Amino acid sequence: MIRSVFTALLLATVSLPAADLKIGVIDMSKVFQEFHKTKTAAEKYKANFDKAGQEMNERQEKYKVLATEIQKLQKVGQDPIITPEQRAKYNAELNEKVKEIRALEMEMQEFAERRHQQLKQEDMTIRKGLYEEILVVVRAQSEKGGYDFVFDKTGVSLSTVPILVYVKPGSSTDLTDQLIVELNKDAPPPGAEPKKEDAAAAPAPKSEEPKK
């Protein structure tokens, strides 16, 4: 698909004099990382990530308490000096604790999977929104600069090979820094509270949610 698109582009430009073409390139990876809304979103995501970890830790602490109680009941129930009635009582308590800890194990697994999927979906949604916002500026700046083509020099094909394998020096203009300036012109000053619409964003960090 990508190959056919570029073939069409090349065929379309054959009839155009090279001097009439104005080509720009962008490091979209750098633009995305330097976009102030990306940084705000990352902070929000980290807060959600840490909250999920805290909620899991609370469940783990409860699990440890139950495990300790089970060990005590097992030890007492095996004591030869207790009466059969007492042993039956301890065994009944033990069975209830075992049921409780098994239910907690299932709940912990379901919680970890659910929160992992929620954070993953949040990451995808926010990234999509940020890239769409960046592309609006890219198109506006490209039209303003009169560019015929603007390529992402960090883009790769389905075979993971860079789409732009070579660009003749001086034949294109790198718009990366210009776009970063344009995107961040309305960035709040350091230490200022982010806008409400910005605070709702959150792309994922590289690490995954703790899952135990």
C-alpha positions in Angstrom: 0.0 0.0 0.0 2.7 2.5 1.0 4.8 1.5 -2.0 1.9 2.1 -4.4 1.3 5.5 -2.8 4.9 6.6 -3.3 4.9 5.3 -6.8 1.8 7.4 -7.6 3.6 10.4 -6.0 6.7 9.8 -8.1 4.6 9.5 -11.3 2.7 12.6 -10.5 5.9 14.6 -10.1 7.6 13.4 -13.3 6.0 16.1 -15.4 6.9 18.8 -12.9 10.3 20.6 -13.2 12.4 19.8 -10.2 13.0 23.5 -9.6 9.3 24.1 -9.2 9.0 21.5 -6.4 9.2 22.7 -2.8 9.8 19.8 -0.4 9.8 19.8 3.4 10.7 17.2 6.0 9.7 16.9 9.6 11.0 14.8 12.5 7.5 13.9 13.8 8.9 12.0 16.7 10.8 15.1 18.0 7.8 17.3 17.3 5.5 15.0 19.3 7.9 14.8 22.3 8.6 18.5 22.4 4.9 19.5 22.1 3.9 21.0 25.4 0.6 19.2 25.5 2.4 15.9 25.2 4.4 16.7 28.3 1.2 17.7 30.2 -0.5 14.5 29.1 2.5 12.4 30.2 2.3 13.8 33.7 -1.4 13.1 33.8 -0.8 9.5 32.6 1.9 9.0 35.2 -0.6 10.1 37.9 -3.1 7.5 36.7 -0.4 4.9 36.4 0.8 5.5 40.0 -2.8 5.5 41.2 -3.3 2.0 39.7 -0.1 0.8 41.3 -1.3 2.1 44.7 -4.6 0.4 44.3 -2.8 -2.8 43.5 -0.5 -2.4 46.5 -3.5 -2.1 48.8 -4.8 -5.4 47.5 -1.4 -7.0 47.9 -1.3 -5.8 51.5 -4.7 -7.3 52.2 -3.5 -10.5 50.5 -0.4 -10.7 52.8 -2.7 -10.3 55.9 -4.9 -13.1 54.8 -1.9 -15.3 54.0 -0.6 -14.8 57.5 -4.0 -15.6 59.1 -4.2 -18.8 57.0 -0.7 -19.9 58.2 -1.7 -19.3 61.8 -5.0 -21.2 61.4 -3.1 -24.1 59.8 -0.6 -24.3 62.6 -3.2 -24.1 65.3 -5.4 -26.7 63.6 -2.5 -29.2 63.5 -1.8 -28.8 67.2 -2.3 -32.3 68.8 -3.4 -30.9 72.2 -6.6 -29.2 70.9 -10.0 -31.0 71.1 -11.7 -32.3 67.9 -14.3 -29.6 68.4 -11.7 -26.9 68.4 -9.9 -28.4 65.4 -13.2 -28.4 63.5 -13.7 -24.8 64.4 -10.3 -23.8 63.2 -10.7 -25.8 60.0 -14.0 -24.0 59.3 -12.3 -20.7 59.8 -9.4 -21.8 57.6 -11.7 -22.8 54.8 -13.4 -19.4 54.9 -10.1 -17.6 54.8 -8.9 -19.8 51.9 -12.1 -18.9 50.0 -11.5 -15.3 50.7 -7.9 -15.3 49.5 -8.8 -17.2 46.3 -11.5 -14.6 45.6 -9.0 -11.9 46.2 -6.5 -13.5 43.8 -9.1 -13.5 41.1 -10.1 -9.9 41.9 -6.4 -8.8 41.7 -5.9 -10.5 38.4 -9.1 -9.0 36.9 -8.2 -5.5 38.3 -4.7 -5.6 36.8 -6.0 -6.7 33.4 -8.8 -4.1 33.5 -6.6 -1.2 34.5 -3.9 -2.3 32.0 -6.5 -2.2 29.2 -7.9 1.2 30.4 -4.4 2.8 30.4 -3.6 1.3 27.1 -6.8 2.6 25.5 -6.2 6.0 27.1 -2.7 6.1 25.7 -4.0 5.3 22.2 -6.8 7.8 22.3 -4.6 10.7 23.6 -1.8 10.0 21.1 -4.3 10.0 18.3 -5.7 13.3 19.5 -2.3 14.9 19.9 -1.1 13.7 16.4 -4.3 15.1 14.8 -3.7 18.4 16.5 -0.1 18.5 15.3 -1.1 17.6 11.8 -3.5 20.6 11.7 -0.5 22.8 12.3 1.7 20.9 9.9 -0.9 21.4 7.1 -1.3 25.0 7.9 2.4 25.7 8.0 2.9 23.7 4.8 0.3 25.7 2.9 1.6 29.0 4.3 5.1 28.0 3.2 4.0 26.9 -0.3 5.3 23.4 0.0 4.4 20.8 -2.5 5.3 17.8 -0.3 6.1 17.4 3.4 7.4 14.1 4.6 8.0 12.6 8.0 11.7 11.7 8.0 11.2 9.4 10.9 8.4 7.4 9.3 9.0 3.7 8.5 7.3 1.3 6.1 5.6 -2.0 7.0 8.9 -3.6 6.6 10.3 -1.2 9.2 12.6 0.4 6.6 12.7 4.2 6.6 10.4 5.6 4.0 12.8 8.4 3.1 16.1 6.5 2.6 17.8 9.5 1.1 17.3 13.2 0.7 19.7 15.2 -1.3 21.2 17.9 0.9 19.7 21.3 0.1 16.8 19.8 -1.8 14.4 20.0 1.1 13.7 22.2 4.1 13.6 20.8 7.7 10.4 22.2 9.3 10.9 20.5 12.7 12.1 23.3 14.8 9.7 25.8 13.2 6.7 23.5 14.0 7.8 23.0 17.6 7.9 26.8 18.0 4.5 27.2 16.4 2.9 24.4 18.5 4.4 25.8 21.8 3.6 29.4 21.2 0.6 29.2 23.5 2.3 27.0 26.1 1.6 28.0 29.7 4.7 29.4 31.6 6.6 26.9 33.7 4.8 26.1 37.0 1.4 27.3 35.7 -1.6 25.1 36.0 -2.5 23.3 32.8 -5.8 24.1 31.1 -8.6 21.7 31.9 -8.7 20.3 28.3 -4.9 19.7 28.5 -5.0 18.0 31.9 -7.3 15.3 30.5 -4.6 14.0 28.2 -2.1 11.2 28.9 0.1 9.3 26.6 1.8 6.2 27.9 5.2 5.9 29.2 7.3 3.0 27.9 6.9 0.8 31.0 3.8 -1.2 31.5 1.4 -1.2 34.4 2.5 -3.4 37.3 0.7 -6.7 37.0 0.9 -9.3 39.8 
